[in-house]
Amino acid sequence: MTKRLLLETGIGDVSDPDVYASGVVWSWENSDAGQWAKKHAKQGKIWYTNEFDPEGAEAYSVVFRIRVYCEMSDKDYTYYSLKFGATT
């Protein structure tokens, strides 16, 4: 099993980035892609990070970068990428 990046998106300058990030992650988890990923992730575990993006902050656009990860087999990740789109 390998750590896989399933979703990468950004949000602007907000007062509480964790609250806004959780809404993005919740929407993705309830999509077809998120449901499929939860079913095929190792032990059904998916996690996300919310990090400050200094390059985006300088451009006054994307300030926080949200990334969703899981551990998934090569075969399942290939299927995910073909069906829902590759992230990288």
C-alpha positions in Angstrom: 0.0 0.0 0.0 1.2 3.4 -0.9 0.2 6.9 0.3 -1.9 8.5 -2.5 -3.0 12.0 -3.1 -6.7 11.9 -4.1 -7.7 15.6 -4.0 -5.9 18.9 -4.0 -7.6 22.2 -4.0 -7.2 25.6 -2.3 -9.2 28.2 -0.4 -8.6 31.9 -0.1 -7.8 34.0 2.9 -10.5 33.0 5.5 -10.8 33.6 9.2 -10.9 29.9 10.1 -9.3 27.7 7.4 -10.0 24.5 9.2 -13.8 25.1 9.2 -13.7 25.9 5.4 -11.4 23.0 4.7 -13.7 20.6 6.5 -16.6 21.7 4.2 -14.5 21.0 1.1 -13.4 17.6 2.5 -17.0 16.7 3.6 -18.3 17.5 0.1 -15.6 15.3 -1.5 -16.2 12.4 0.9 -19.9 12.4 0.0 -19.2 12.4 -3.8 -18.9 9.3 -5.9 -15.1 9.6 -5.8 -15.0 10.0 -2.0 -17.3 7.1 -1.4 -15.3 4.8 -3.7 -12.0 5.9 -2.1 -13.3 5.2 1.4 -14.4 1.7 0.3 -11.0 0.9 -1.2 -8.6 2.8 1.2 -6.6 0.6 3.5 -8.8 0.1 6.6 -11.1 2.8 5.2 -8.9 5.6 6.5 -8.7 8.9 4.7 -7.0 12.0 6.0 -6.4 15.5 4.9 -4.0 18.4 5.5 -4.6 22.1 5.4 -1.4 24.0 4.8 -0.5 27.7 4.3 0.6 28.3 0.7 3.0 31.2 0.6 3.1 31.4 -3.2 -0.7 31.7 -3.3 -0.6 34.3 -0.5 1.8 36.5 -2.5 -0.6 36.4 -5.4 -3.6 37.1 -3.1 -5.5 34.1 -4.5 -5.1 30.6 -2.9 -3.8 31.0 0.6 -4.4 27.5 2.0 -3.8 24.3 0.2 -6.1 21.3 1.0 -4.9 17.8 0.2 -6.8 14.5 0.8 -4.7 11.3 1.1 -5.2 7.6 1.8 -3.2 4.4 1.5 -4.4 2.4 -1.6 -3.0 -0.3 -3.8 -1.5 0.4 -7.2 -4.4 -1.3 -8.9 -7.1 0.6 -7.0 -5.3 3.9 -7.5 -5.0 3.3 -11.3 -8.8 2.6 -11.4 -9.5 5.7 -9.2 -7.3 7.9 -11.5 -9.0 6.6 -14.7 -12.6 6.9 -13.3 -12.4 10.1 -11.3 -9.3 11.8 -12.7 -5.6 11.8 -11.6 -4.6 14.4 -9.0 -0.9 14.7 -9.8 
